Amino acid sequence: MISIAAALGRARDVIAPAEARLLLRHALGASAAWLEAHRDDPLARPDAEAFAALVERRAAGEPVAYLLGFREFYGREFSVTPDVLIPRPETELLVDVAREKLGGSGTANSAKTLLDLGTGSGCVAITLALEVPAASVAAADISAAALAVAHANATLLAATVDFVASDWLAEFTGRRFDCIVANPPYVAAGDPHLSEGDLRFEPLTALACGADGLDAIRRIVADSVRHLEAGGWLFFEHGYDQAAALRKLLAAAGFADIEQHPDLAGIVRVSGGRWPGA
């Protein structure tokens, strides 16, 4: 019978040490402290086999988030499955920007309406519903499987979100919002990165869209003008090299006060503007 330390040692030959510890903790249902305190304990055969299976899947490239079944976002754990994009730290910038436009938590200006397009796991919509509880939050996705994941996350985190099955804004006729946000697909179809690393396992429709990656964003920009209140804001996450193109796109559509927000590395990853329509 192999010890916990020995099992971790073998796993580190094929995957990162931090990932090995996470996967073993998941297999055992144990904390990091427990694992450290019991390094010399024998690993029961069923646990060893379960851990070995997880290590094999990770070594083949399967994302750790899918193996664990969750990913942290904005300080909360969100369930994830291969039906949804894995929440990423850079998307927290989109939440920060929208939160500021909604007026922040507990303020008199926060009784506003927000729509999250392509919600996936629901991480953006649910986070904003919890961070700005006076806001009325809706979220849309074309995927029934993704909406099931989002519903489950909202229930687990006690968030009130109106989830709607919709191809972007198609099912929102007559509805207007103070703020619309989206983390749409923005990778160019055929980009070689789509066949590398974790991206191989994530839903392609949530990653790539069109020859230049901007087809979904073009549609959202064009359609959102019929769904924004006068003075309402549209913001979306985009690729590291798309900021200039998106500034032109927003300006051409008639948006004013265009804003472009950099991430911690100084790269613009969120763009948007205010709709001045009557």
N, C-alpha and C positions, 0 to 999 in steps of 0.2 A: 504493500500500500504506500502510495506516494504522499509526502508531506505537502502542506500548503506552500511552503517556501520553494520546494522543488518544482511543484506545478507552475508556480509563477516564473521560476527560472527557465523552464522549458518554453513557456509562452513567450517570454521576452526574446527568444531566438527568432520569432517570426512576426511579432507585433510590438508596438511601443509599450514600455513598462507601465505607463499611466493607464493605457487602455487595458492591459492585462489585469491590473488591480480592479478597475471598474467592472470588467466582465466577471471576475471571480466574486466580487462582492455581490453582483447581480445573481449569479448562480447560487450563492449561499444565502442570500438575503441578509448579508452582514454589513456592519458599518466599517469604515476605514480603521477606526481604533480597534475594533474586534479583530480584524484581519491582522493587524500588526502584532497584537498581543498573543495571537495563536499561530504564528508562523510555523512552529515546529509540530503542530497537531497533524495527525493523519487526515487525509482527504478521503472521505467515503467514496466508494466506487461510483455510485450514481452521480454524486456531485462532480467527481473528476471527469466523468464522461460528458456531463452537461457543459462543464467548463471547456473541455477539449473541442466540443462541437461549436461553441461560440468563438473560440480562438480560430478555428478553421474557417468559419464564415468571415471573420474580420480579416484574416490573412488573404482571403479571396477578394477583399475590397468592400464588403458590405459595411455601410456606415454604422458606427457605434450607436448612434441615436436609434436606429431601427432595431438593433440587437437588444438595447435596453428598453425600448418602447417609450422613451421620453427624451426631451431636451429642455434645458433651462432657457428661459427668455424673460428678460426684465425682472429677474429675481423670482420667477415662478416656474414650476415644472409643467410642461405641456406634453400630453400624450401625442406620439407620432407613429404613423404607419407608412409603408411604402406608397400609400395613396396620396400623401401630402409632402410638400417640400419641407425639409428640415429647417426649423427656425434658426436664423443666423444673427450673430451679434450686430452686424452692420444694419440690420433692419430696425434695431432699437432707435436709430436716428429718426426713422420715419415716425415712430411713436412720439419721440420728443417734440418734433416739429408740429405734429397734429395736436398734441396735448397743449402746446403753447397757444395755438390758434383757437382751441376750444375754451381757453380761459383758465386752464389749470384746475387742480382739485379744490372743490369746495368754494369756488368764487361765484359771485353773482352772475358772471358772464358765461358760466359753464352749462346753462340749460339750452344747449344747442344740439343739432342733429348731425350725425356723422355716418358715412357709408364706407365700408371697407370692401373693395372689389378683389375677387380672387382670394378669398380669405384663407383657403387651405386648412391648416390646423386651427385657425381662429386666433392665433397668437396676437395679432395686431388689434383686432376688434375687441377681444376679451380684455386685453391689457388696458385699452383706452376706456372701456366700460368700467373697469375697476379703478383706474387712476382718476377718472373724471366722472364720478357717479351720477352727477346731475345731467349728464349728456344722454341723449337718446341715440343708441348705436344699432345700426343694421349692418349685415354682412352678406355678401353674395359669393356663390361659386357655382360653376356649371357641373361639377362633379358631385354626385350623390354620396359617393364614398368619402370624399373630403368633408362634406357637410356633416356626415355622421361623426367624424372625428372631432370637428369643431363643436358640434352639439355636446358631445361627451365632455370636452374640455370646459365648456361653459358651465355645465352641471357640476363638475368637480370643483371648479373655482368659484362657484356661486355668482356668476356674472349674468346680467340680463342683456341679451343680444337677440335681435330679430334676424334670424337666418333665412335667406331666400335663395331658392334654386334659380339661377339666372346666368345667361350668357352675357357677362359684363352688365350693362345697364338695361338690357332688353326687357326685363320684368318690372321696371320701376317707372312705368308711364304715369305721368302726373305727380310724381314725388320729387321734392327738392330737398337739398341738404345744405347745411352751413359749411360742411367740409367733406370732401371725398378723398380717400387715400387708396393707394394700390401698390402692391408689390407684384407686378405682372411679369410674365416671361419677357426677358430682354436680351437673351443670348441669340446670336445669329444661327439659324439652322445650318448644320454642317460644321459648326465650330469644333475643332479637334478636342477641346476640353470636355465636350459632352461625352466622350468615350473614355475619359480618364477618371480615376479616383472615385470618390463618393457619388459624383454626378451620374455615373453609370446606373445607379440604383434608384435615383429619384425620378418622379414622373416627368417625362420629357415635355409634356404640354405646359408644365409649370416653369419650365426653364427657357425654351426656345420658341421664337415666333418670327418667321419671315427671314428674308435674305440678309437684312441688317439688324434683326432683333427688335425692330421698333413697331411692327405691325399692331400689336396689342395696345401699345402706348398711343399710337396715332388714333386708334378707334376710341380709346378712353377720352383723350383730349377732345376729339370732335363731338362725342356724344354727351360729355359731362356738362356742356354749356346749357343743355336743356334740363339739367337736374341740379344746378347750383342756384342757391338763393343769390340775389344781388349782393355783391360783396363776399360771396362764398369762396372757399379756397379749394384748390385741387393740388395734391402732392403725390408723387410716386417715386419709388426707388428705381434706379437704373444702373447701367454698367459704368465702369470706371472711365470709359472713353466716349461717353454719349452726351456729356453736359452741353457742349456747344450746339449740337443738333437739336437738343430738346429745348433750349432757350429759344431758338428760332421757331420751333414748332409751336410753342406756347404763345409767342408773340404773334405769329401768323393767325392763330385761332382767336385772337382778341383779348388774351389775358393781360392783366396789368400787374404791376408790382411783383414782377417775376423774382423768385428767390431760388438760390441754389446753395445747398448746405453740404459742407465737406465732412467726411468722417474723421476719425482721430489721426489718420495718416495724411490728412489734408486733401484727400481726393473727393470731388463732388460726387455724391451718391444719391442725393434726394433733390429733386427739382419740382417747382410748382409755381402757381400764381393765383391772383385774385380775379374772379369774374366780375366785371363791373356792370353787367347787364341790369336793365331795369326790372 
